[in-house]
Amino acid sequence: LHHKIMQFSFRPQNKARVREVFDVAMHFADEERSDGLAPFLIDLAAYNAEALTRFNDARGPFLPDTERSLVLAWIGAQRSLWQILEVTPGTSMRLLDTCTGDIVDVSEQTASQSLHVGDYVFARLMEEGTWWAIESEILLVPVQHRASLIEVLDEGGAPLDLAAWVGKMFGPITMVNYEGEDIVMC
């Protein structure tokens, strides 16, 4: 199903939307610091509610029932900023949604080996019975970018707004004073 969604996203009639997400992010990002950003931006472009709805409208009738129900569930899934509360490496994690206060147990084999208690990650989760699963690229969020991400999410988390936020997170390093003004060396 992921392969089908990616193929659909890169069809000529949809490619412009992916390019738009990249253009917005790279407007703010520093090219030297943006290595590895492409998978996250592609995920952001292909797995937002609007893109998944277009995919479902065009390809849904041709999908098996299980895949179609999964696409419909993904349409309602929102990305959030998650704090890692517990980690069992190679098995699972317990996460706190910083926007809603919900605590979920996530079945995760790969990321649970490299993430630690206290880390904050930006990801999209899906409920799978009594457990949850991470259904997106994971982005580790440093402390200085958490408040601005929560602000974007509170405003609806539109794909282009999130792309701009990601671009700023990977933007050039700047120094400011207590008033938020740039420090100028004379």
C-alpha positions in Angstrom: 0.0 0.0 0.0 2.9 2.4 0.8 4.3 1.7 -2.7 0.9 2.4 -4.3 0.6 5.7 -2.4 4.2 6.8 -3.4 3.6 5.9 -7.0 0.3 8.0 -7.0 2.1 10.9 -5.3 4.7 11.0 -8.1 2.4 10.8 -11.0 2.6 13.9 -13.2 -0.7 15.3 -12.0 0.4 15.0 -8.3 4.1 15.7 -8.5 3.6 19.5 -8.3 2.2 19.1 -4.7 5.3 17.1 -3.6 7.5 19.8 -5.3 5.6 22.5 -3.4 6.3 20.9 0.0 10.0 20.6 -1.0 10.2 24.2 -2.2 8.7 25.6 1.0 11.0 23.6 3.2 14.1 24.3 1.2 13.3 28.0 1.2 14.2 28.0 4.9 16.6 25.1 5.2 20.3 25.3 5.0 21.5 23.0 2.3 24.5 21.8 4.4 22.2 20.8 7.2 19.3 19.3 5.2 20.8 15.8 4.4 18.2 13.1 5.0 15.3 15.5 5.0 13.8 14.2 1.7 12.1 11.0 3.2 10.3 13.1 5.8 9.2 15.7 3.3 7.9 13.0 0.9 6.0 11.5 3.8 4.5 14.9 4.6 3.4 15.4 1.0 2.0 11.9 0.4 0.3 11.2 3.8 -1.7 14.3 4.6 -5.5 14.1 4.6 -5.9 15.9 1.3 -3.4 13.7 -0.6 -4.8 10.5 0.9 -8.4 11.6 0.0 -7.3 12.2 -3.6 -5.6 8.7 -3.6 -8.7 7.1 -2.2 -11.0 8.8 -4.7 -8.9 7.8 -7.6 -7.5 4.4 -6.6 -9.8 3.3 -3.7 -12.3 1.3 -5.9 -9.4 -0.8 -7.1 -7.9 -1.6 -3.7 -8.6 -4.7 -1.6 -11.0 -3.9 1.3 -8.3 -4.1 3.9 -6.1 -1.6 2.1 -9.0 0.7 1.5 -10.0 0.7 5.2 -6.4 1.4 6.1 -6.3 4.4 3.8 -9.5 5.7 5.3 -7.9 5.3 8.8 -4.8 7.2 7.7 -6.9 10.1 6.4 -7.9 10.8 10.0 -4.5 10.2 11.6 -2.7 13.4 12.6 0.9 14.0 13.2 1.9 15.1 16.7 4.8 15.9 19.0 5.4 12.8 21.2 7.5 12.6 24.3 9.1 9.2 24.9 8.2 8.0 28.5 9.4 4.4 28.4 11.5 2.3 26.0 11.9 -1.4 25.7 14.6 -1.7 23.0 13.6 -3.7 20.0 10.0 -4.1 21.2 8.0 -1.1 22.3 7.7 2.4 23.6 5.3 4.4 25.7 4.6 7.9 24.3 2.9 11.0 25.5 1.1 13.2 23.0 2.2 16.7 24.0 -0.8 18.3 22.3 -3.6 16.1 23.9 -2.0 14.5 26.9 -2.9 11.0 25.7 -0.5 8.2 26.5 -0.1 5.3 24.1 1.9 2.1 23.9 3.6 1.7 20.5 4.8 -1.5 19.0 8.2 -0.5 17.5 11.2 -2.7 16.8 13.6 -0.4 14.9 13.2 3.1 16.4 13.0 1.8 19.9 16.6 0.7 19.6 17.9 4.3 19.0 15.4 6.5 20.9 15.7 7.2 24.6 13.4 8.2 27.5 12.9 12.0 27.3 13.4 12.3 23.6 10.7 14.2 21.6 9.7 13.0 18.2 7.4 14.3 15.5 5.4 11.4 14.0 2.1 10.1 12.8 0.7 7.2 14.9 -2.1 4.7 14.1 -4.1 2.6 16.5 -3.8 -1.2 15.8 -6.1 -2.9 18.4 -4.7 -2.3 21.9 -1.3 -1.1 20.5 -0.3 1.8 18.3 2.2 1.8 15.5 4.3 4.6 14.0 3.1 5.1 10.4 5.5 7.8 9.3 9.0 9.0 9.2 10.2 10.0 12.6 11.8 13.3 13.2 13.7 14.0 16.5 12.8 17.4 17.7 15.3 19.4 19.8 14.0 21.6 22.7 14.4 24.9 20.9 11.9 23.8 18.2 9.2 22.2 20.3 7.1 25.3 21.1 7.0 26.4 17.4 5.9 22.9 16.3 3.1 22.8 18.9 2.0 26.2 17.6 1.8 24.9 14.0 -0.1 21.8 15.1 -2.5 23.9 17.1 -3.2 26.0 14.0 -4.2 22.8 12.1 -0.9 21.4 10.9 -1.3 22.1 7.2 1.3 20.4 5.1 2.9 23.6 3.8 3.0 25.1 7.3 4.7 21.9 8.6 7.1 22.0 5.6 8.0 25.6 6.5 8.5 24.5 10.2 10.8 21.6 9.1 12.8 23.9 6.8 13.3 26.4 9.7 14.4 23.6 12.0 17.1 22.8 9.5 17.8 26.4 8.7 21.0 28.3 9.2 22.1 28.6 12.8 21.4 32.1 14.2 22.2 33.8 17.5 19.7 36.3 19.0 19.7 38.4 22.2 17.0 38.2 24.9 14.7 40.4 22.8 14.9 38.0 19.9 17.0 40.4 17.8 19.9 39.1 15.7 23.3 39.5 17.3 25.5 41.5 15.0 29.3 41.3 15.3 31.0 44.6 14.6 
